[in-house]
Amino acid sequence: MNTNALTERFDDELEPIGIAVGAFLVLVGLSTVVGTPWTTNPDTLAVALKLVGALATVALGAGLASLSWNGRE
């Protein structure tokens, strides 16, 4: 009887990958906003688009992580 704690914990094999990629996307989006792109770029439209993209990345990552998480105890 060979059991692996990592593979037995998840019903779906892709669940940990979805959670990890979602968390990574959230961190990338937040680090883009924290990097204050408005201080180095004088173009307001470019900065606004970058901020919208960063917030969309955070939303996409959070959605992917919550969609991937099975939620069972």
C-alpha positions as a printed Julia matrix, in Angstrom:
73×3 Matrix{Float64}:
   0.0    0.0     0.0
   1.86   3.01   -1.32
   0.18   6.32   -0.49
   1.42   9.74   -1.33
   0.12  12.54    0.9
   0.3   15.12   -1.88
  -1.65  13.16   -4.47
  -4.17  11.8    -1.97
  -5.01  15.27   -0.69
  -6.42  16.58   -3.98
  -9.3   15.06   -5.93
  -8.25  16.84   -9.1
  -4.63  16.63  -10.21
  -4.7   20.18  -11.56
  -6.11  21.77   -8.39
  -2.72  22.68   -6.84
  -1.48  24.04  -10.18
  -4.55  26.25  -10.59
  -4.2   27.58   -7.06
  -0.47  28.25   -7.51
  -0.92  30.01  -10.86
  -3.8   32.06   -9.45
  -1.73  33.14   -6.47
   1.17  33.99   -8.78
  -1.07  36.18  -10.93
  -2.35  38.0    -7.86
   1.22  38.66   -6.71
   2.27  39.88  -10.17
  -0.68  42.26  -10.37
  -0.13  43.62   -6.89
   3.6   44.06   -7.44
   2.87  46.04  -10.6
   0.65  48.43   -8.66
   3.09  48.64   -5.75
   5.88  49.41   -8.22
   4.2   52.8    -8.79
   4.39  52.95  -12.59
   3.14  56.54  -12.58
   6.45  57.8   -11.16
   8.53  56.77  -14.19
   6.07  57.22  -17.06
   4.74  60.71  -17.84
   1.99  59.41  -20.16
  -1.25  59.32  -18.16
  -3.09  57.06  -20.59
  -0.3   54.46  -20.56
  -0.24  54.44  -16.77
  -4.02  54.12  -16.59
  -3.97  51.16  -18.98
  -1.17  49.54  -17.0
  -3.13  49.93  -13.76
  -6.3   48.53  -15.35
  -4.27  45.58  -16.66
  -2.71  44.99  -13.26
  -6.08  45.04  -11.51
  -7.51  42.72  -14.18
  -4.59  40.36  -13.54
  -5.38  40.37   -9.82
  -9.04  39.63  -10.54
  -8.15  36.87  -13.0
  -5.73  35.28  -10.54
  -8.21  35.41   -7.67
 -10.91  33.96   -9.89
  -8.66  31.13  -11.08
  -7.56  30.26   -7.56
 -11.11  30.25   -6.21
 -12.34  28.25   -9.2
  -9.54  25.7    -8.77
  -9.93  25.31   -5.03
 -12.21  22.43   -4.18
 -12.99  23.78   -0.73
 -13.32  20.51    1.09
 -11.92  20.24    4.57
